[in-house]
Amino acid sequence: MKVAKYEQFIKISEENEIPKSVATAATTNLQQLEVENVEDISFKFKSKKQQNIEGVISHEIITIEAFSIEGKNDIKFQEYHLIFGTDSKSIFDVFSVDEVAGLKINDCIKHLDKLKMSGQSEMMDGAFIAGLCNFVGEKLFCFFNVSRMSLPGYANRIIPHESLHMARNLITLEANEFVRTNLGKDGWWEDERAKFSIMDDTNEEYFAEVLERCSAIAYDRWQKIIGENKRLDTTPAPLSDREYKTFSGKN
């Protein structure tokens, strides 16, 4: 699929209340597409840009480099897809699927159409998907809806929320060979061997270290997307009555 034209992306951004600077950020650094880079933001990870489709602002494959903690050495994790989209529909489009984690694209489209007909938006009036961490086949992904994240302070909630899910998935894949080798097979999650790691006193620090990495990468990418645009400042701010009701009661 081709990268969306700049003019098309501006139109999408305006319809979803996303500033022009966000659309601009989505069209930069395309020469790095598919090139794997090693980055360091107090820890090292590899990133590889994927070709953006219409409605996708940023799509990268992330691999956290091996690290050690007390009692566990040379920890290596599976790669995962980190995706920022203009709206809820983006996650279906990026993988060309009709269903993700039990959510259906037709229901998503109905939700978006209903908002549009009412003069509402996912930013202010509730997103079909605000953020999601799950699998498409054997691919592990973490998705963020930039429309919803643009609500003041909301990025500070959704990034650690989804990053915790990602941390658990990565730890499970590292620990459970059955899960690691059966991703993509029909109903693999229903098998009794598909047990996901649970945080307890013995591994709390391990979870915390992985959560640090997942959330730090997501925050770094979010900051790159918003750039200097104050409309997308993630610092919590006083909310209007409408914002407060929306912020506290919907996805």
C-alpha positions in Angstrom: 0.0 0.0 0.0 1.2 3.5 -0.7 1.8 6.2 1.8 -1.2 8.6 1.9 -0.7 11.8 0.0 -0.1 14.9 2.2 -3.3 16.6 1.1 -5.4 13.4 1.9 -3.8 13.2 5.3 -4.5 16.8 6.1 -8.2 16.1 5.3 -8.3 13.1 7.6 -6.5 15.1 10.3 -9.0 18.0 10.1 -12.0 15.6 10.2 -10.6 14.0 13.4 -9.6 17.2 15.1 -5.9 16.4 14.7 -3.6 19.4 14.1 -1.8 19.9 10.8 1.6 19.3 12.5 0.6 15.7 13.2 -0.1 15.1 9.5 3.2 16.7 8.6 5.0 14.4 11.1 3.5 11.4 9.4 5.1 12.3 6.0 8.7 12.8 7.3 11.7 10.5 7.4 10.2 8.2 4.8 13.7 7.5 3.5 14.2 5.4 6.7 11.3 3.0 5.8 12.2 -0.6 6.6 15.7 0.4 7.9 16.3 -1.0 11.3 17.8 1.6 13.6 19.3 1.1 17.1 18.1 3.8 19.5 19.0 4.6 23.1 16.6 6.4 25.5 18.4 5.2 28.6 18.1 1.6 27.2 18.6 0.3 23.7 15.9 -0.9 21.3 15.6 -1.5 17.6 13.0 0.2 15.5 12.0 -0.4 11.9 9.5 2.0 10.2 6.7 0.4 8.3 5.0 1.9 5.3 2.1 4.1 6.4 -1.3 3.7 4.9 -4.1 6.3 4.9 -5.1 6.9 8.5 -1.9 5.6 10.1 0.4 8.3 11.5 3.2 6.0 12.7 3.8 2.3 12.4 7.1 0.7 13.6 8.3 -2.7 14.5 10.0 -2.5 17.9 12.5 -4.9 19.4 13.8 -4.2 22.9 17.4 -5.3 23.1 18.5 -8.0 25.6 19.0 -6.8 29.1 19.5 -8.3 32.6 18.1 -7.8 36.0 18.9 -9.3 39.4 18.3 -13.0 39.2 17.6 -13.1 35.4 20.2 -12.6 32.7 20.1 -12.0 28.9 16.3 -11.3 28.7 15.2 -11.3 25.0 11.8 -10.3 23.8 9.8 -10.8 20.6 9.3 -7.8 18.4 6.0 -6.0 18.4 4.2 -3.4 16.2 3.7 0.1 17.7 1.0 1.9 15.8 -0.6 5.4 16.1 -3.7 5.9 14.0 -6.0 8.9 13.3 -9.1 7.0 14.5 -10.3 3.6 15.7 -10.6 2.2 12.2 -6.9 2.5 11.6 -6.0 -0.7 13.5 -8.3 -2.7 11.2 -6.8 -1.1 8.1 -3.2 -1.5 9.0 -3.5 -5.3 9.1 -6.3 -5.5 6.4 -8.6 -7.4 8.7 -12.3 -7.2 9.6 -11.9 -8.2 13.2 -9.3 -7.5 15.9 -9.5 -9.0 19.4 -13.2 -9.7 18.9 -14.0 -6.2 17.7 -15.5 -5.9 14.3 -14.8 -3.2 11.7 -18.5 -2.8 10.8 -19.3 -1.9 14.4 -16.4 0.5 14.3 -17.6 2.2 11.1 -21.1 2.5 12.6 -19.7 4.2 15.7 -17.7 6.7 13.6 -20.6 7.4 11.3 -22.9 8.0 14.3 -20.4 10.5 15.8 -20.0 12.3 12.5 -23.8 12.6 12.0 -24.2 14.0 15.5 -21.4 16.5 15.0 -19.3 14.7 17.6 -15.8 13.2 17.6 -13.8 10.4 19.1 -11.7 13.0 20.9 -14.6 14.4 22.9 -17.4 11.9 22.8 -15.8 8.4 23.2 -13.7 6.3 20.9 -14.6 2.8 19.7 -11.0 1.9 20.5 -8.9 4.3 22.5 -5.9 1.9 22.7 -5.4 -1.8 22.2 -2.7 -4.3 22.8 -3.3 -7.7 21.3 -2.4 -10.1 18.5 -3.3 -10.3 14.8 -2.2 -13.8 13.8 1.3 -14.2 15.1 1.9 -10.4 15.2 1.9 -8.6 18.6 0.8 -5.0 18.5 0.1 -2.0 20.6 -2.3 0.6 19.0 -3.1 4.1 20.0 -5.9 6.3 18.7 -4.5 9.8 18.3 -8.0 11.4 18.1 -8.8 10.2 21.6 -5.3 10.8 22.9 -5.6 14.4 21.9 -8.1 15.0 24.8 -6.1 16.9 27.4 -4.3 14.5 29.8 -5.6 11.3 28.2 -2.3 10.2 26.7 -1.0 10.0 30.3 -3.6 7.4 31.0 -3.7 5.3 27.9 0.0 4.9 27.3 0.8 3.2 30.6 -2.4 1.3 30.4 -1.6 -0.4 27.1 2.1 -0.6 27.9 1.2 -2.8 31.0 -0.7 -5.2 28.7 2.3 -5.2 26.3 4.7 -5.9 29.2 2.7 -8.9 30.2 2.5 -10.2 26.7 6.3 -9.9 26.2 7.0 -11.6 29.5 4.6 -14.4 28.6 6.1 -14.9 25.2 9.6 -15.1 26.7 8.5 -17.6 29.4 5.9 -19.8 27.7 7.1 -21.8 24.7 3.6 -23.0 23.8 2.3 -19.4 23.4 5.5 -18.4 21.6 5.3 -21.2 19.0 1.5 -21.4 18.5 0.6 -17.7 17.8 -1.6 -17.5 14.7 -3.0 -21.0 15.1 -6.8 -21.2 15.4 -7.9 -20.9 19.1 -4.4 -21.1 20.5 -5.5 -19.0 23.5 -8.1 -21.5 24.5 -5.5 -24.2 25.2 -4.8 -24.9 28.9 -1.1 -24.4 28.1 -1.7 -20.8 27.0 -1.1 -19.4 30.4 -0.2 -15.7 30.7 2.4 -14.6 33.3 0.9 -13.1 36.5 2.7 -10.4 38.5 3.4 -11.4 42.0 6.0 -10.5 44.7 8.7 -12.7 43.0 8.5 -10.9 39.6 7.2 -7.5 40.4 10.5 -5.8 39.6 10.7 -7.8 36.3 7.3 -6.5 35.3 8.3 -3.0 36.3 11.5 -3.0 34.2 9.6 -4.2 31.1 6.8 -1.7 31.7 9.4 1.0 31.9 10.7 0.1 28.5 7.3 -0.3 26.7 5.9 2.9 28.1 9.1 4.9 27.5 9.2 4.0 23.8 5.5 4.8 23.4 5.9 8.2 25.2 8.9 8.9 23.0 6.9 8.3 19.8 4.0 10.3 21.1 6.2 13.2 21.8 7.7 13.0 18.3 4.1 13.1 16.9 2.9 16.1 18.9 6.2 18.0 18.4 5.8 21.5 19.6 2.0 21.7 19.1 0.4 22.8 22.3 -3.0 21.6 21.3 -1.7 18.1 21.9 0.2 18.8 25.1 -0.2 15.7 27.3 0.1 17.7 30.6 -3.1 17.3 32.6 -5.2 20.4 32.4 -8.5 21.5 34.0 -11.4 20.1 32.0 -14.7 21.6 31.1 -17.9 19.9 32.3 -18.3 18.2 29.0 -14.7 17.1 28.9 -14.8 15.8 32.5 -17.9 13.7 31.8 -16.4 12.3 28.6 -13.0 11.8 30.1 -14.2 9.9 33.1 -16.9 7.8 31.6 -15.9 6.5 28.2 -13.0 5.0 26.3 
